[in-house]
Amino acid sequence: MFISTAIERWRDKGVLLNKAATDEQIRAMEDLLHFAFPVALRNFWLQADGFYEDDLPEGFIRIWSIERVLYEHATREDKTFIGFADFMLNSWAYGFFIGKEGIYKDCDSHLPVCNSFETWVHLVEEDSNYLH
């Protein structure tokens, strides 16, 4: 419910979202990455497979498609970080570290942002300076 409401608010603001991913696509990504994404993020992808790549919404944060998550992970040296979103055209990424709880900002250092995807979405919707 929470994710559906957030998606509806983003669409009302004109954010362009991709069509929904399938559960099979999400499971295949998780198998490739050897990582289980939080239920709330999985639910997001089941309703919208990320923000449209060529759109930069207000707040400058985009949640990635499954294809983009896999691409970004494949091109990273540090395979312990799994990104799912970026700020300002990939100035830095937001994601998870394998074996650690919470969401991190991957810039010059690995800064913890919050404990859950739901909290991260709230921070995005508030355009919190904590994310920048």
N, C-alpha and C positions, 0 to 999 in steps of 0.2 A: 504494500500500500504506500509506504513512504517513498519508495523509488518511483512508483507511478505518478505520485503527486509532484515530485521534483521534475520528472520528465515533462509533465504537463506545463509546469511553470516555465521551464526552459523553452518549450515550444511556443508558449504565449509571448515570450520575450523575443521570438524570432530566431532562436538557436536552431540550426539545421542539424538533424540527427539522421544517421543511417537507419536502414530497415533492421528489424530484429535479427539477431543471430539465433542459431538453433542450439539446443542442449548438446547435440553431437559435436558441433563446432567448439563449444566451450570445453567439453570433456577432452577432445583431441588436443586442444591447446594445453590444458592442464597436464595431460599425459606427456606431451613434448617437453614441457617445462619442469615436470616433476614437482608441481605446486598446485595446491587447492586454493582457489580464490574464495574470498568471503561470499556468503550467500547473497548479501545485498548487491555486490558488484556483479555476480552471476545474474541476478534478477534484472539489473540494469541492461546487461548485454542481451538478455532474452526479450527485452522490449525495444532496445535501440543498440545496434552494434557500433557504439561510439558516436562522437560528434563528427559531422561531415568534415573531411580533411582540409578542404580549401576555405573553410569558414573560421574566422577568429572571433568568437563571441565576446560580449562585454565581460570584462574581468580577465580576459586573455588566457583562460584555462580551458583545455579540451581533454575530454576523456577519449582514449584511443579505441579504435576498432580492434578486433581480435588479430587481424592481419598486421596491424601496426604494432601491437604488443609483441608479436612473434618477430617482426622485423627488428624492432629496437633491441630486443633481447639478443638476437643473433649477432648484432653488430657491436654489442658491448663487450669490453674485456672482462668486467666484473660480472660473472654469471650468477652471483648471489643476490643481485638486485633485479627485481622484476617490476618494470614500470607499467603504469596503466594510464597516465595522463601527463600533459606538459603545461608549462607556463610560457607565454610569449614566444611561440614558435620554437619550442624545445630549448629555451634558455636554461631550463632545468626540468627534471621529471619528478613525478610523484609515484611512489610505488612501495613495494614490500621487500624486505630482506628475508631470505630463506632462514628459518630458525629464530626469527625475532618477531615479536608482537608489534602491531601497529603499522602506521603509514609514515613514510619518510620522504623528505625532500632531498633529492640527489643533486646537489650543486657542488661547490668546492668541498664541502664536508657533508656527511650524512646526518641531516637534522631530523629528529622526530617531529612529526606534525600533530598526530592524534592517534587514538586507539582503534578507530573503526571507520569503515567506508561511510557509514551514515553521518558520523561527525564531520568527516572530510567534506561531504556534500553540503552540510549546513555551513561550513566555513566558506565554501565556494559561493553558495547562494548569498551569503552576507558580504562577499567580496572582502573577506577578512585580511587585514594586513599581515596576519600571522602566516599566510600562505606565500607572501611575497618577500 
